[in-house]
Every structure is written in structure tokens, then in C-alpha cells.
Amino acid sequence: MAHIIKLKRKKRIINVKGMIIVVAAIILATVGIKASDSLLNNHRSDQNGSACPSEMVFITSGSGGFCLDKYESSADPDCPYVNPSTQKDTRINISDVGCRPIAKAGAYPWRFISQDQAAAACAKAGKRLPTNSEWLQGALGTPDKASGWTTADCQVSNNWPSQPGVTGSGKDCVSSAGIYDMIGNVWEWAEGVVADGKYNSQELPPSGYVDSTNGAGLPGATNMNVPNTNYNNDYFWIKTSGLRSIARGGYWNNESSAGQYSAYIVVPPSAVETGIGFRCAE
């Protein structure tokens, strides 16, 4: 009988120890989760209920949402060239280990960068170029005046102190999602290419004023002669031969032709122009 009692006591001790181990494991796991959340929150801010890096805005979508830079991309102050003025400057920046694109107010947009190089630059920041659909979603709601532009508006008629201007200069040039400079200042590279006038096997319309959009965020139909006020008189430029890259939004001198529906599909993915920059998505 004494032997049986000892066995029962031993089992109770083992069970208690087991419970202590389980409780300790739960506590440690909870502490670990909270610590990891704390570290995450040190680097990210909650936007519309979802975590994005602090320089980005969360945008809801049918696929669950994505993050988009709040401002046009600029070169980090640690880059060899803070305001690149040639494609060589861009190549040196991208090759530099400590150089990456950033998104902040009051900086000059990173220009003289091809679509391919912009994709590589975004990758260095752990990001990517936005799709056309994402770019359009981020731009929706940006005020798009037809004339009378002031320094508070989007820069589409040399209406800021410099061309291009520093990011965030137009206090009213902000989309419904809270993203700046989606119209004007500089064109912005988007992901994807057009081959012989087709985007993802879908035929795009000829150059003209935007008359409708397709499901991919690009113009679905155009009118060569008559602007459509429902699309803010925005214009679509395209070359239908060869491989062409895609830029969005317009630049500092497109006037009413610039806008959230505008697209520039004219140059190859390797080309650079003084009026084209980019922003990143995640």
C-alpha cells in the first residue's frame, strides 16, 4: 500500500512539473510575440488597419491591399549622388551598397533612371514598382484642375518654384489615399511593358484623350480630337511598335493632359528622360 501511495505522489509531482513547463512555454511565446510586434511597430506605422513602413500608405484592394510610397522616390542622403543628373550617376548610386531610394517631403525626385533601373532601386529598399492598377488606385482623388494652376496645386504648368519641384510642394496635390504628387512634377515608372501595342496580350488604343479605362488601370479607349472631361482631359501617348515601358501621371509641363489617367508608353525600358522618376510599392 505504501508503495502505491508513493507512486501516486510521484505522478502528481510529474503532472505539476508538466503544467509548469507548459505555462512557462506559453508565457515565453507571448513575450516573444509582443517583443516582435514591438520591433515591427518601431519600423512601421499602422495605416488604415494594416502595417506599412512609415513612409508608405496602405491602400485597400480586392487582393487584400498594398503599400505605396507617400512621395516620389528620392536618393538617400548617403548615396553618392543625392540628385542624379545623368544615367551614370544613377548607375553609381545603384551599385553603392549604402544607397537606396527613400520617400520623404522636401527632396528632389530621382530622375535620369530607366524603368529597369527603377525596379532595381526599389528592390534595394525591399520594395518594387507598382502595377498600373495599383498606381491608379493610389492616384484616385488627386485634384486635377484644367487651368489656373497655383503653387498649391499639382505641378503641371511650371507652377512651382523649380522644375521639377521638391516632393510635397503642392499642399493640395494629394490623393484620397493621402499620397502626394501623383499628378505632374515628374512622370513615374510603373511595372510592366507594352509589346507592339499590347499589354498582357490586350490591345491598347492609339494616342489620344482618355475615353475609358481597362481593368489593368490603363486607358481602354481614346479620342484623338475631343478631350473627355469625365477623365479630366487626360491624354495617352503610345508607340505601337517594339517594346515600350510605362510611365504615369504627367510631368511639370503637360498642363491639362497630365493626370491620374494619363500614361506615357513611348520609350524602351532602358531609356532615361529628364522628366521621369518613380515611386515604390510593397
C-alpha positions as a printed NumPy array, in Angstrom:
array([[  0.   ,   0.   ,   0.   ],
       [  2.806,   2.431,   0.884],
       [  4.398,   1.663,  -2.464],
       [  1.166,   2.552,  -4.294],
       [  0.866,   5.865,  -2.374],
       [  4.443,   6.779,  -3.314],
       [  3.688,   6.098,  -6.982],
       [  0.611,   8.324,  -6.877],
       [  2.598,  11.137,  -5.247],
       [  5.287,  10.764,  -7.907],
       [  2.692,  11.008, -10.691],
       [  1.199,  14.156,  -9.112],
       [  4.653,  15.753,  -8.939],
       [  5.337,  14.88 , -12.581],
       [  1.947,  16.32 , -13.666],
       [  2.582,  19.56 , -11.736],
       [  6.022,  19.895, -13.31 ],
       [  4.487,  19.29 , -16.735],
       [  1.893,  22.014, -16.164],
       [  4.604,  24.435, -15.037],
       [  6.61 ,  23.734, -18.194],
       [  3.546,  24.276, -20.42 ],
       [  2.627,  27.557, -18.669],
       [  6.234,  28.769, -18.906],
       [  6.31 ,  27.97 , -22.637],
       [  3.087,  29.921, -23.216],
       [  4.454,  32.92 , -21.283],
       [  7.715,  32.864, -23.241],
       [  5.868,  32.586, -26.547],
       [  3.614,  35.52 , -25.61 ],
       [  6.598,  37.634, -24.587],
       [  8.318,  36.742, -27.851],
       [  5.272,  37.738, -29.909],
       [  4.941,  41.041, -28.046],
       [  8.641,  41.742, -28.492],
       [  8.45 ,  41.003, -32.191],
       [  5.341,  43.212, -32.504],
       [  7.179,  45.975, -30.693],
       [ 10.144,  45.71 , -33.039],
       [  7.804,  45.725, -36.042],
       [  5.97 ,  48.778, -34.78 ],
       [  9.256,  50.606, -34.309],
       [  9.747,  50.412, -38.073],
       [  6.151,  50.514, -39.288],
       [  3.105,  52.624, -38.689],
       [ -0.427,  51.329, -38.855],
       [ -2.256,  52.775, -41.874],
       [ -5.932,  52.015, -42.286],
       [ -5.583,  48.932, -40.112],
       [ -2.633,  47.328, -41.926],
       [  1.091,  47.654, -41.321],
       [  3.18 ,  49.6  , -43.84 ],
       [  6.608,  51.19 , -43.448],
       [  6.237,  54.703, -42.042],
       [  6.986,  56.357, -45.41 ],
       [  4.201,  54.423, -47.144],
       [  0.39 ,  54.469, -47.178],
       [ -1.813,  51.371, -47.086],
       [ -4.359,  51.149, -49.914],
       [ -7.186,  48.636, -49.841],
       [ -7.738,  46.474, -52.903],
       [ -9.55 ,  43.34 , -53.982],
       [ -6.365,  41.341, -53.425],
       [ -6.066,  42.442, -49.813],
       [ -4.271,  45.76 , -50.157],
       [ -0.756,  47.061, -50.709],
       [  1.614,  49.794, -49.554],
       [  2.623,  52.736, -51.759],
       [  5.252,  55.41 , -51.12 ],
       [  3.708,  58.666, -49.906],
       [  6.12 ,  60.736, -52.025],
       [  8.068,  60.308, -55.247],
       [ 11.323,  58.425, -54.703],
       [ 14.481,  60.392, -53.968],
       [ 18.069,  59.25 , -53.456],
       [ 19.044,  58.689, -49.83 ],
       [ 21.454,  61.32 , -48.392],
       [ 24.052,  58.526, -48.099],
       [ 24.009,  57.985, -51.874],
       [ 26.997,  59.213, -53.916],
       [ 24.577,  61.412, -55.931],
       [ 21.668,  62.875, -53.939],
       [ 20.175,  64.479, -57.061],
       [ 21.362,  62.404, -60.064],
       [ 21.745,  64.409, -63.263],
       [ 22.915,  61.637, -65.626],
       [ 22.287,  57.932, -66.054],
       [ 25.892,  57.36 , -64.969],
       [ 25.044,  58.972, -61.617],
       [ 22.142,  56.53 , -61.3  ],
       [ 24.363,  53.529, -62.108],
       [ 26.857,  54.577, -59.434],
       [ 24.055,  55.05 , -56.904],
       [ 22.541,  51.63 , -57.552],
       [ 25.983,  49.99 , -57.328],
       [ 26.668,  51.608, -53.948],
       [ 25.857,  49.263, -51.048],
       [ 24.547,  52.015, -48.781],
       [ 22.427,  53.8  , -51.39 ],
       [ 18.686,  53.223, -51.679],
       [ 15.595,  55.212, -52.69 ],
       [ 13.63 ,  56.974, -49.953],
       [ 10.237,  58.686, -49.876],
       [ 10.076,  61.937, -47.939],
       [  8.844,  65.502, -48.333],
       [ 11.213,  68.266, -49.408],
       [ 13.567,  66.169, -51.578],
       [ 14.216,  66.249, -55.313],
       [ 12.803,  63.275, -57.258],
       [ 15.346,  60.736, -58.503],
       [ 15.41 ,  61.198, -62.293],
       [ 17.702,  60.034, -65.11 ],
       [ 16.741,  56.49 , -64.245],
       [ 15.311,  53.87 , -66.605],
       [ 12.345,  51.661, -65.817],
       [ 14.683,  48.688, -65.337],
       [ 16.939,  50.709, -63.036],
       [ 13.952,  51.991, -61.049],
       [ 12.875,  48.387, -60.444],
       [ 16.41 ,  47.572, -59.245],
       [ 16.457,  50.648, -56.985],
       [ 13.121,  49.711, -55.393],
       [ 14.445,  46.184, -54.799],
       [ 17.365,  47.643, -52.822],
       [ 14.769,  49.117, -50.444],
       [ 12.924,  45.785, -50.214],
       [ 10.145,  47.125, -52.459],
       [  9.037,  47.008, -56.107],
       [  7.48 ,  49.195, -58.788],
       [  3.668,  49.49 , -58.534],
       [  1.479,  47.829, -61.121],
       [ -0.61 ,  50.14 , -63.314],
       [ -3.724,  49.2  , -61.381],
       [ -2.008,  49.96 , -58.053],
       [ -0.629,  53.226, -59.358],
       [ -4.098,  54.356, -60.485],
       [ -5.677,  53.322, -57.178],
       [ -3.106,  55.395, -55.323],
       [ -3.702,  58.413, -57.571],
       [ -7.51 ,  58.455, -57.445],
       [ -8.972,  61.594, -55.944],
       [ -5.973,  63.826, -56.675],
       [ -7.334,  67.275, -57.67 ],
       [ -6.807,  67.647, -61.421],
       [ -7.508,  71.235, -62.485],
       [ -7.909,  72.14 , -66.164],
       [ -6.344,  75.611, -65.803],
       [ -5.339,  78.304, -63.33 ],
       [ -2.696,  76.25 , -61.525],
       [ -1.118,  77.763, -58.393],
       [  1.809,  76.733, -56.195],
       [ -0.663,  74.779, -54.041],
       [ -1.763,  72.601, -56.994],
       [ -0.032,  69.726, -58.735],
       [  2.845,  70.992, -60.864],
       [  1.704,  70.593, -64.467],
       [  2.393,  74.097, -65.818],
       [  5.737,  75.166, -64.322],
       [  3.707,  76.417, -61.365],
       [  6.179,  75.522, -58.603],
       [  9.372,  77.487, -57.896],
       [ 11.533,  74.834, -59.635],
       [ 11.098,  72.138, -62.287],
       [ 10.974,  69.538, -61.004],
       [  9.998,  70.741, -57.581],
       [ 10.808,  69.111, -54.281],
       [  8.361,  66.441, -53.195],
       [  5.209,  67.538, -51.399],
       [  5.471,  71.157, -52.607],
       [  1.815,  71.358, -53.674],
       [ -0.192,  71.112, -50.444],
       [ -3.351,  70.326, -52.446],
       [ -1.689,  67.762, -54.732],
       [ -2.716,  64.804, -52.607],
       [ -4.883,  61.799, -53.462],
       [ -7.812,  60.404, -51.494],
       [ -5.409,  57.845, -50.011],
       [ -3.091,  60.601, -48.776],
       [ -0.372,  60.245, -51.424],
       [  1.407,  63.299, -52.852],
       [  2.49 ,  64.293, -56.371],
       [  0.736,  61.52 , -58.298],
       [ -0.079,  64.087, -60.996],
       [  2.678,  66.176, -62.547],
       [  6.135,  67.135, -61.304],
       [  7.693,  64.016, -62.896],
       [  6.267,  61.04 , -64.742],
       [  6.531,  57.856, -62.647],
       [  7.59 ,  54.428, -63.857],
       [  5.057,  51.625, -63.368],
       [  5.662,  47.898, -63.636],
       [  5.277,  46.116, -66.976],
       [  5.974,  46.683, -70.651],
       [  3.936,  47.001, -73.834],
       [  5.   ,  44.868, -76.799],
       [  3.836,  46.028, -80.241],
       [  0.904,  47.88 , -78.716],
       [ -0.229,  45.045, -76.443],
       [ -0.178,  44.916, -72.644],
       [ -0.535,  41.373, -71.282],
       [ -1.876,  40.349, -74.723],
       [ -4.51 ,  43.118, -74.55 ],
       [ -4.537,  45.623, -77.415],
       [ -4.189,  49.215, -76.217],
       [ -5.838,  52.148, -78.032],
       [ -3.905,  54.683, -80.134],
       [ -2.657,  58.   , -78.751],
       [ -5.442,  60.367, -77.809],
       [ -7.566,  61.747, -74.998],
       [ -8.592,  59.096, -72.483],
       [-12.205,  57.966, -73.04 ],
       [-12.3  ,  54.958, -70.696],
       [-10.062,  52.694, -68.639],
       [ -9.474,  48.95 , -68.836],
       [ -9.254,  46.51 , -65.957],
       [ -5.476,  46.871, -65.747],
       [ -5.504,  50.583, -64.872],
       [ -4.619,  51.765, -68.388],
       [ -6.748,  53.598, -70.997],
       [ -9.293,  51.319, -72.658],
       [-10.359,  53.761, -75.366],
       [ -9.196,  57.147, -76.624],
       [-10.45 ,  60.013, -78.757],
       [ -7.811,  61.662, -80.93 ],
       [ -9.556,  65.029, -81.098],
       [-12.024,  65.576, -78.262],
       [-10.979,  65.745, -74.571],
       [-13.231,  63.9  , -72.118],
       [-13.975,  65.956, -69.01 ],
       [-15.002,  62.784, -67.163],
       [-11.332,  61.811, -67.404],
       [-10.101,  65.345, -66.664],
       [ -8.892,  65.899, -70.257],
       [ -6.064,  63.427, -69.575],
       [ -4.012,  62.231, -72.532],
       [ -2.492,  58.901, -73.551],
       [  0.775,  58.67 , -75.506],
       [  1.841,  55.387, -77.115],
       [  4.142,  53.967, -79.79 ],
       [  2.668,  50.711, -81.025],
       [  5.878,  49.13 , -82.367],
       [  8.608,  47.44 , -80.349],
       [  8.996,  47.115, -76.588],
       [  7.846,  50.16 , -74.619],
       [  7.949,  50.993, -70.913],
       [  5.094,  52.597, -68.966],
       [  5.171,  55.92 , -67.103],
       [  2.194,  57.508, -65.34 ],
       [  0.774,  60.851, -64.263],
       [  2.461,  63.503, -66.392],
       [  5.275,  65.951, -65.68 ],
       [  5.719,  69.643, -64.854],
       [  4.663,  70.986, -68.274],
       [  1.893,  68.67 , -69.551],
       [ -0.831,  71.016, -68.276],
       [ -4.369,  69.533, -68.529],
       [ -3.051,  66.49 , -70.451],
       [ -1.397,  65.295, -67.231],
       [ -3.477,  63.379, -64.728],
       [ -4.265,  60.174, -62.912],
       [ -5.446,  58.537, -66.157],
       [ -2.502,  59.701, -68.272],
       [  0.122,  57.239, -69.46 ],
       [  3.322,  57.591, -71.482],
       [  4.212,  54.43 , -73.402],
       [  6.827,  55.746, -75.815],
       [ 10.383,  54.828, -74.759],
       [ 12.014,  51.399, -74.201],
       [ 12.675,  50.057, -70.668],
       [ 16.355,  51.083, -70.887],
       [ 15.671,  54.747, -71.734],
       [ 16.058,  57.709, -69.385],
       [ 14.454,  61.14 , -69.595],
       [ 14.788,  64.278, -67.535],
       [ 11.072,  64.308, -66.701],
       [ 10.642,  60.699, -65.493],
       [ 11.115,  59.424, -61.946],
       [  9.441,  56.7  , -59.876],
       [  7.967,  55.642, -56.557],
       [  7.918,  52.207, -54.945],
       [  5.234,  49.811, -53.726],
       [  5.232,  46.851, -51.369]])
